Amino acid sequence: MNRIFTLLAAVVMCAAAMAQESHIGAGLADVARIAGETKSVEDSVPDVVPERPLWKQKLYYGYNFDIYYHHDSKDAKMENGWSISVTPEIGWKLKERVYIGMRLGGSYADTYTTYNYLNPVDGSKYEENMRVIRGSWEATPYVRYRLKTLFNDKVGIWLEAHLYTGMEFPEVKAGIAKGTEYEGLKYNLTYGAQVSPVITYQFNPKSTLQLFFSIISFGYSGTTRFYTNQPNEYTNDIIVFSGRLTNLLANQFTPGLYGLKFGVQKSF
């Protein structure tokens, strides 16, 4: 009987020792977890981060700037001018490689033109100078496809196709408009389509720089001039910038040889 009691006592003492050791171990584990030395299974589960709204992942906006200097000589006319435009944009990331969007903005242009004339009486030459300023607005819907990424996806090479339409309001500030295309001109209606490359650089998760290369492009542009004293006049151009200097400025007041068009896209 004594042996039985002795055995039971030994079992009870062993169980108590195991319980105490488990309690101390748990305490040490807590201390170690707090100190950052170990993590329990529960601590290894990351916090659940709510998914961002879809519109914040897909929608973006941006600002684009177009600054250029224009120089052109055509027959008896020589033009020098400059232009600046600001075109905000908003777009949607349709797919990983496909973006669609709309740019809408305005521009200001200042052009100085020299007209050369031949006197029919004595054959002498004379010239007249005229300064014209233009205010305009333009809407440009576009679709853009990413061809390739470089440098750990920081740089993107895109091909963009866009349509555009707008109105331009020329005003003769100096000189005589009689006998020129500006005589009786109310406004111009511009429209066209163009395909050109775009280079982007993502300098932080929410901001991307974009550069437009209009001189490496092709497309179509048209202008209808509305007059007060004569029928409307229509002209058009097929824009094919093949790299020849004579073709780089196929359409007046289109960013070309001396132009720089750039912008910044922002994510929400």
KAVENRA-V688704 format. One record per residue. N is the residue number from 1. RES is the residue in one letter. SS is DSSP state (@ for helix, = for strand, . for the rest). PHI is phi in whole degrees, 0 to 359 (none if undefined). PSI is psi in whole degrees, 0 to 359 (* if undefined). Layout:
n = [N	N]
res = [RES	RES]
ss = [SS	SS]
phi = [PHI	PHI]
psi = [PSI	PSI]
This chain:
n = [1	2	3	4	5	6	7	8	9	10	11	12	13	14	15	16	17	18	19	20	21	22	23	24	25	26	27	28	29	30	31	32	33	34	35	36	37	38	39	40	41	42	43	44	45	46	47	48	49	50	51	52	53	54	55	56	57	58	59	60	61	62	63	64	65	66	67	68	69	70	71	72	73	74	75	76	77	78	79	80	81	82	83	84	85	86	87	88	89	90	91	92	93	94	95	96	97	98	99	100	101	102	103	104	105	106	107	108	109	110	111	112	113	114	115	116	117	118	119	120	121	122	123	124	125	126	127	128	129	130	131	132	133	134	135	136	137	138	139	140	141	142	143	144	145	146	147	148	149	150	151	152	153	154	155	156	157	158	159	160	161	162	163	164	165	166	167	168	169	170	171	172	173	174	175	176	177	178	179	180	181	182	183	184	185	186	187	188	189	190	191	192	193	194	195	196	197	198	199	200	201	202	203	204	205	206	207	208	209	210	211	212	213	214	215	216	217	218	219	220	221	222	223	224	225	226	227	228	229	230	231	232	233	234	235	236	237	238	239	240	241	242	243	244	245	246	247	248	249	250	251	252	253	254	255	256	257	258	259	260	261	262	263	264	265	266	267	268]
res = [M	N	R	I	F	T	L	L	A	A	V	V	M	C	A	A	A	M	A	Q	E	S	H	I	G	A	G	L	A	D	V	A	R	I	A	G	E	T	K	S	V	E	D	S	V	P	D	V	V	P	E	R	P	L	W	K	Q	K	L	Y	Y	G	Y	N	F	D	I	Y	Y	H	H	D	S	K	D	A	K	M	E	N	G	W	S	I	S	V	T	P	E	I	G	W	K	L	K	E	R	V	Y	I	G	M	R	L	G	G	S	Y	A	D	T	Y	T	T	Y	N	Y	L	N	P	V	D	G	S	K	Y	E	E	N	M	R	V	I	R	G	S	W	E	A	T	P	Y	V	R	Y	R	L	K	T	L	F	N	D	K	V	G	I	W	L	E	A	H	L	Y	T	G	M	E	F	P	E	V	K	A	G	I	A	K	G	T	E	Y	E	G	L	K	Y	N	L	T	Y	G	A	Q	V	S	P	V	I	T	Y	Q	F	N	P	K	S	T	L	Q	L	F	F	S	I	I	S	F	G	Y	S	G	T	T	R	F	Y	T	N	Q	P	N	E	Y	T	N	D	I	I	V	F	S	G	R	L	T	N	L	L	A	N	Q	F	T	P	G	L	Y	G	L	K	F	G	V	Q	K	S	F]
ss = [.	@	@	@	@	@	@	@	@	@	@	@	@	@	@	@	@	@	@	@	@	@	@	@	@	@	@	@	@	@	@	@	@	@	@	.	.	.	.	.	.	.	.	.	.	.	.	.	.	.	.	.	.	@	@	@	@	@	=	=	=	=	=	=	=	=	=	=	=	=	=	=	=	=	.	.	=	=	=	=	=	=	=	=	=	=	=	=	=	=	=	=	=	.	.	.	.	=	=	=	=	=	=	=	=	=	=	=	=	=	=	=	=	=	=	=	=	=	.	.	.	.	.	.	=	=	=	=	=	=	=	=	=	=	=	=	=	=	=	=	=	=	=	=	=	=	=	=	=	=	.	.	.	.	=	=	=	=	=	=	=	=	=	=	=	=	=	=	=	=	=	=	=	=	.	.	.	.	.	.	.	.	.	.	=	=	=	=	=	=	=	=	=	=	=	=	=	=	=	=	=	=	=	=	.	.	=	=	=	=	=	=	=	=	=	=	=	=	=	=	=	=	=	=	=	=	=	.	.	.	.	.	=	=	=	=	=	=	=	=	.	.	.	.	@	@	@	.	.	.	.	.	.	.	.	.	.	.	=	=	=	=	=	=	=	=	=	.]
phi = [none	300	295	295	299	297	295	297	297	296	296	298	295	294	296	297	296	295	296	295	297	296	295	295	297	297	295	297	296	297	298	297	296	296	287	88	279	222	228	282	299	296	289	281	278	293	295	280	263	302	292	295	304	302	295	286	279	258	277	216	220	192	227	237	230	230	232	202	246	242	220	205	236	227	51	261	223	232	236	225	192	219	209	221	221	233	227	297	219	220	210	224	279	295	219	300	254	239	241	234	191	216	249	216	195	225	215	227	227	229	234	247	240	246	256	255	236	247	289	290	279	248	78	283	255	216	226	230	249	213	246	233	250	227	249	210	224	208	248	224	282	214	228	229	238	275	276	198	239	224	55	56	67	285	254	238	248	239	241	245	243	217	253	210	209	190	230	232	238	284	219	281	262	208	96	248	276	298	87	250	293	268	291	72	283	269	196	247	254	246	196	167	216	207	235	205	279	225	249	239	223	269	265	201	303	245	225	226	277	229	238	260	242	289	284	247	205	214	166	218	221	222	222	245	261	255	247	268	237	201	298	297	239	235	224	213	219	264	270	228	269	268	105	286	299	289	258	290	240	294	234	298	63	251	308	215	303	255	260	223	237	213	194	228	263	235	264	279]
psi = [317	323	323	314	319	318	317	319	320	320	315	316	323	318	319	319	319	320	317	319	321	320	316	319	319	320	317	322	320	316	315	320	317	322	351	10	323	162	139	174	320	321	340	348	120	155	143	118	120	138	138	147	148	319	330	333	332	325	142	165	170	174	132	146	139	114	128	161	137	131	129	141	123	111	249	24	137	132	141	135	173	162	149	138	151	123	96	156	158	142	175	131	93	314	180	324	355	123	144	149	186	131	138	121	189	168	164	132	145	120	135	121	137	122	130	130	156	124	118	345	303	1	6	159	143	164	155	142	147	139	129	132	150	131	138	163	157	140	132	96	144	161	138	134	131	121	321	153	151	161	61	44	13	322	132	140	120	157	123	135	131	156	156	151	148	181	143	137	91	149	125	117	336	147	183	126	347	131	358	175	348	355	117	12	128	305	166	141	122	149	162	187	148	147	126	159	155	135	131	152	120	106	351	169	338	1	133	126	139	140	130	138	79	340	348	76	171	159	205	141	146	153	131	123	129	124	160	335	11	166	155	152	139	133	155	164	143	117	110	100	97	359	345	136	328	344	353	338	55	332	126	140	31	133	130	234	318	16	156	121	123	167	177	127	141	136	155	*]
